[in-house]
Amino acid sequence: MERTLRGVAALAEAVVEVGAAPLGLDVPVTGLDVFDRAEPGAEPGALVVAVGVDPRSERAEALVRAAGRDRAAAVVFREEGAGAPNEALRAAAAEAGTAVLLRRPWADWAQLIGTLRAGLAVAGEAEVANVPLGDLDALAEALAALVGGAVTIESPDSRVLAYSSDNRDVDDIRRSTILARRVPAERRAAMREDGFLALLRRTPGALHRRADGTAPERAAVAVRAGEEVLGSLWVAPTGRPLPPTVAEALRAAARIAAPHLLHDRARRGGERALVREAARALMAGRGSADLPAARTGLPPAEPCAVLALAVAAGPGPDPVAGGRLARSALAACARRGHPAVAVAADDGARVLLGGLDPDPRLAADRLSRLAGALARDLSEEFGRPVRIGVGEVRAALDRAAESARTAAQALRALRLGRSPRLPPAAGIGEVADTVALLGFLDALREHPPPGPDGSVARLAAHAAKPGEEVLLDTLRAYLEHAGDGARAAAALGVPASTFRYRRQKAERLSGIDLDDPDARLLAQLQLRLLALDAAERD
C-alpha cells in the first residue's frame, strides 16, 4: 500500500471512512498529528486527528481551513451520525483542499489513532500480486510459494488466521494446528518454557528451529507495524528440509503480510463492534435479533436472558471500566461454554446469553448458578465485590429487552439495597421488596409532597451546617428502629441521653409530628430518597 490517503484509508477502513476528498485520494500522507488547542498547526502531509472538536461547529470549519494552509493531508473528525460531513464542513474542505475523514461510530479515539499509526507504519510495503488487501487465505498461498514451505498465518495469541493448502508430507503438529485453528496447548507451553515465543517477539528477523526429537523443523517471523506485533508467519517443510533462503524470504514475507494483518485486525474489530452495537440495541428494545444471532451463533428461537453487572466502588483510585468488565465477563462465560455477547453499560456491563434450556425452571436455575459463579470469579479478579442482576428468562432472542429490564432492576436493588443479607447475584424475585421500595422512591422524586417546605427538607437544610449533620442520622435511626430510642442510640453508638437530646432537636427543627404514623412513613421515605440520591450521584 502507498502512503497516501487511499492506502491509509484502505488499511483503516474498519475505523474510518472518507467524508470529503477535494484533491482525490492520491495525496501523500507523512504522519499523524493529534490536534492540540494550545499548540495548533500541523506538519505538511499529516493526518490531523480532531479529538474533542464537534464536526458541526465553526471550530471544525476553521480547523479544516487552517489544515489547508499547513498543507495537511486530512482532518479526522468523529462521525456526526449521517456518515457524511455537513455542507459547511464540506465547503470548508473544498476551499482548503484538505480531505475530511470520519471516525466510524463504533470506534473510539484510542482505537482509531492506534490503527492509523500502525497503518502508516506498514503503508508503502511491497504487495503480493493479485492478493486483495485482507484476503489472508490467498496471502498464505502466495507466501508459501515465496518461502518454499507450508505457511500458517497466526495471531499474537497463536490462533490460526489462515494457512496454505499444500499439506503433502507435513507433520502431525501442523495438521492438529490447522484442525483446531490454534497451536496445540502443549506445543505453546513448550515454546514459552524454552523462550522461543519471547525471542520471536523481540527479534526483527526470522528464526529457524531445526528438528529436535518430537519437535519438527520450523521457521518463523513476527509481523510488525512499527513496534507493535500484529501476528506471525510459520513455515513447515513439505517432504524435504526448508531451503537455506527461508530466513531471508520470511523477512520479505513479513513486510508483505503487515498491511494484510493490520487490515484484517481492524476488520474483525469492526465486526465485533457491530455485533456489540446490535446486541446493545436489541437489549434496549431498539433492534433486531438477526445480526447478533448470525454473527455469534446465539439461536434466535431459543430461550435467552440478560445479566446486568456492576463493580462496587472501592478505596483505590482506579475504578473498573465497563468495557473491561464486559471483556472479563465474556471470557468467563466462554470458559464455561456459554455463548454470549457482552457490552459496556453506564452502570457496568450487560451480558446477553442465548440457547438456554427450554425448560424455564431449569434455565432459571442454571442461569442463577452461572451468575453466582461469575460474581465470585470477577470479584476475585478485580479485588472488589461484583454484583449481578439476573434477568428473567424469555422464550426467544427478540425478547431480550424484557430480560434486560428485569436484570437492570435487580442490579439496582443489589447496589442500593440496605439489607445485609443481599446476595452478590439475584433475580428480581429475590429482591422484590427492594425493587418495590426503589419504585416508590422514584415516584416520590417525580411527585414530591405539596407545599414548599417539607419537614425532612427543613431538617436537611439545617443539617448542612457544620456539626449538625448528625440530626438526619438521628431521625433516620429513630424511624428505622420503630421509635425505640435505646436500640437507635445503640445503633449509632451514642449514649441514650445524647440520642434523646438530638432526637428532640431534630423534631423541633423539622416540625415533624412523630406521633402521626403518616408523617413518620413519609419522613422515612424522604430520608431514604436523600440517601438514594447521594448513592446514585456517587
PyMOL commands that set and color helices and strands:
alter all, ss='L'
color gray80, all
select helices_A, chain A and resi 5-11+58-69+87-96+109-122+136-147+172-180+185-193+196-202+246-283+290-296+322-335+360-382+397-416+432-446+455-463+470-480+485-492+496-510+517-537
alter helices_A, ss='H'
color red, helices_A
select strands_A, chain A and resi 16-20+31-34+46-49+74-78+99-103+150-154+160-163+206-209+218-225+228-236+305-311+340-345+348-353+386-390+425-427
alter strands_A, ss='S'
color yellow, strands_A
deselect
rebuild
show_as cartoon
